[in-house]
Amino acid sequence: MKTPPTRTCLGCRRARPQAMLVRLVRLPNGTVVADSGTRAAGRGAYVCPDAACVERALSRGRLGHAFKKPSEAHPALAAAVRAAGRREAVPATAGKPEDTELCEVAGRDVDVLTVRAVGR
């Protein structure tokens, strides 16, 4: 049996399965955003979705060190990471293919995602 890929959290520095972490990506303008689809081009960094890890990851220059370039967190990054940990993203076309919208992320067109809560 193959072991799942592991990544290290920027906040707690513990290695965890990649599926349990939220990927962050640095846009060309230096802003760091959550990459919900793990498809954005470029260097990625990972963080646990809990509040303590997110707070530590966004402080003390950890983003700049992880991306090896000056970086600043998007104002809504902390909320987006916590939401990604609690929710599952599904394509917007899951219900109505005619409602597909495109938006530009890092210079490429991608499908808009609709986020829905996962039953607990």
Sine and cosine of phi, psi and omega as CSV:
sin_phi,cos_phi,sin_psi,cos_psi,sin_omega,cos_omega
0.00,0.00,0.70,-0.72,-0.03,-1.00
-0.99,0.11,0.66,-0.75,0.03,-1.00
-0.99,0.12,0.60,-0.80,0.01,-1.00
-0.94,0.35,0.45,-0.89,0.03,-1.00
-0.91,0.42,0.60,-0.80,0.03,-1.00
-0.91,-0.42,0.48,-0.88,0.05,-1.00
-0.69,-0.72,0.37,-0.93,-0.01,-1.00
-0.99,-0.16,0.75,-0.67,0.02,-1.00
-0.95,0.30,0.70,-0.72,0.05,-1.00
-0.91,0.40,-0.48,0.88,-0.07,-1.00
-0.99,0.13,-0.85,0.53,-0.10,-1.00
-0.99,-0.12,-0.18,0.98,0.03,-1.00
0.90,0.45,0.39,0.92,0.06,-1.00
-0.99,-0.13,0.63,-0.78,0.06,-1.00
-0.98,0.18,0.78,-0.62,-0.01,-1.00
-0.69,-0.72,0.30,-0.95,0.08,-1.00
-0.85,0.52,0.65,-0.76,-0.06,-1.00
-0.82,0.57,-0.57,0.82,-0.03,-1.00
-0.91,0.41,-0.37,0.93,-0.02,-1.00
-1.00,0.05,-0.15,0.99,-0.07,-1.00
-0.95,-0.32,0.31,-0.95,0.05,-1.00
-0.96,-0.27,0.76,-0.65,-0.02,-1.00
-1.00,0.09,0.70,-0.71,0.10,-1.00
-0.94,-0.33,0.56,-0.83,0.02,-1.00
-0.70,-0.72,0.58,-0.81,0.00,-1.00
-0.99,-0.11,0.84,-0.54,0.05,-1.00
-0.97,0.23,0.33,-0.94,-0.01,-1.00
-0.83,0.56,-0.44,0.90,0.01,-1.00
-0.99,0.12,0.01,1.00,0.05,-1.00
0.99,-0.12,-0.08,1.00,0.00,-1.00
-0.99,0.14,0.69,-0.73,0.01,-1.00
-0.98,-0.19,0.77,-0.64,0.00,-1.00
-0.77,-0.64,0.31,-0.95,0.07,-1.00
-0.98,0.22,0.70,-0.71,0.01,-1.00
-0.96,-0.27,1.00,0.00,-0.11,-0.99
-0.91,0.41,-0.50,0.87,-0.03,-1.00
-1.00,-0.09,-0.01,1.00,-0.09,-1.00
0.73,0.68,0.65,0.76,-0.02,-1.00
-0.86,-0.51,-0.17,0.99,-0.07,-1.00
-0.92,0.39,0.59,-0.81,-0.02,-1.00
-0.96,0.29,0.45,-0.89,0.10,-0.99
0.95,-0.31,0.01,-1.00,-0.03,-1.00
-0.94,0.35,0.69,-0.72,0.01,-1.00
-0.91,-0.41,0.40,-0.91,0.12,-0.99
-0.72,-0.70,0.43,-0.90,-0.11,-0.99
-0.84,-0.55,0.51,-0.86,0.01,-1.00
-0.57,-0.82,0.57,-0.83,0.11,-0.99
-0.93,0.37,0.52,-0.85,-0.05,-1.00
-0.98,0.19,0.02,1.00,-0.01,-1.00
-0.99,0.14,0.43,-0.90,-0.15,-0.99
-0.86,0.50,-0.65,0.76,-0.04,-1.00
-0.90,0.43,-0.69,0.73,0.01,-1.00
-0.92,0.40,-0.66,0.75,0.00,-1.00
-0.89,0.45,-0.69,0.72,-0.01,-1.00
-0.89,0.46,-0.69,0.72,0.02,-1.00
-0.92,0.39,-0.61,0.79,-0.02,-1.00
-0.92,0.40,-0.53,0.85,-0.04,-1.00
-1.00,0.01,0.02,1.00,-0.02,-1.00
-0.92,-0.39,0.21,-0.98,0.12,-0.99
0.84,0.55,0.54,0.84,0.10,-1.00
0.93,0.36,0.34,0.94,-0.02,-1.00
-0.93,0.38,-0.53,0.85,0.01,-1.00
-0.91,0.41,-0.71,0.70,0.02,-1.00
-0.87,0.49,-0.62,0.78,0.02,-1.00
-0.93,0.36,-0.68,0.73,-0.03,-1.00
-0.91,0.41,-0.63,0.78,-0.04,-1.00
-1.00,-0.06,-0.08,1.00,0.04,-1.00
0.86,0.51,0.42,0.91,0.04,-1.00
-0.44,-0.90,0.40,-0.92,0.08,-1.00
-0.84,0.54,0.77,-0.64,-0.06,-1.00
-0.64,-0.77,0.52,-0.85,0.10,-0.99
-0.71,-0.70,0.60,-0.80,-0.04,-1.00
-0.96,0.29,0.65,-0.76,0.13,-0.99
-0.88,0.47,0.60,-0.80,-0.04,-1.00
-0.80,0.60,-0.52,0.85,-0.03,-1.00
-0.98,-0.20,0.28,0.96,-0.08,-1.00
-0.90,0.44,-0.72,0.70,-0.04,-1.00
-0.86,0.51,-0.70,0.71,0.01,-1.00
-0.92,0.40,-0.61,0.79,0.00,-1.00
-0.92,0.40,-0.63,0.78,0.02,-1.00
-0.92,0.39,-0.71,0.70,0.02,-1.00
-0.89,0.45,-0.63,0.77,0.02,-1.00
-0.92,0.40,-0.63,0.78,0.01,-1.00
-0.90,0.43,-0.51,0.86,0.04,-1.00
-0.95,0.30,-0.44,0.90,-0.03,-1.00
-0.99,-0.12,-0.22,0.98,-0.13,-0.99
-0.80,-0.61,0.26,-0.97,0.03,-1.00
-0.89,-0.46,0.74,-0.67,-0.01,-1.00
-1.00,-0.01,0.70,-0.71,0.07,-1.00
-0.78,-0.63,0.50,-0.87,0.01,-1.00
-0.87,0.49,0.58,-0.81,0.02,-1.00
-0.89,0.45,-0.38,0.93,-0.04,-1.00
-0.99,0.14,0.04,1.00,-0.04,-1.00
-0.86,0.50,-0.55,0.84,-0.03,-1.00
-0.98,-0.19,-0.74,0.68,-0.10,-0.99
-0.73,-0.69,0.97,-0.23,-0.02,-1.00
-0.87,0.49,-0.44,0.90,-0.03,-1.00
-0.96,0.27,-0.22,0.97,-0.02,-1.00
-1.00,-0.07,0.22,0.98,-0.03,-1.00
-0.89,0.46,0.75,-0.66,0.06,-1.00
-0.84,-0.55,0.43,-0.90,0.06,-1.00
-0.88,-0.48,0.54,-0.84,0.13,-0.99
-0.69,-0.72,0.33,-0.94,-0.05,-1.00
-0.99,-0.13,0.81,-0.59,0.06,-1.00
-0.78,-0.62,0.87,-0.50,0.03,-1.00
0.81,0.59,0.65,0.76,0.09,-1.00
0.99,0.13,0.07,1.00,0.00,-1.00
-0.82,-0.58,0.50,-0.86,0.08,-1.00
-0.99,0.12,0.73,-0.69,0.05,-1.00
-0.71,-0.71,0.39,-0.92,0.06,-1.00
-0.91,0.41,0.60,-0.80,0.11,-0.99
-0.96,0.27,0.67,-0.74,-0.01,-1.00
-0.97,-0.25,0.61,-0.79,0.10,-0.99
-0.98,-0.22,0.74,-0.67,-0.03,-1.00
-0.97,-0.23,0.74,-0.67,0.04,-1.00
-0.76,-0.64,0.50,-0.87,-0.01,-1.00
-0.96,0.27,0.62,-0.79,0.04,-1.00
-1.00,-0.01,0.73,-0.68,0.00,-1.00
-0.89,0.45,0.66,-0.75,-0.03,-1.00
-0.93,-0.38,0.00,0.00,0.00,0.00
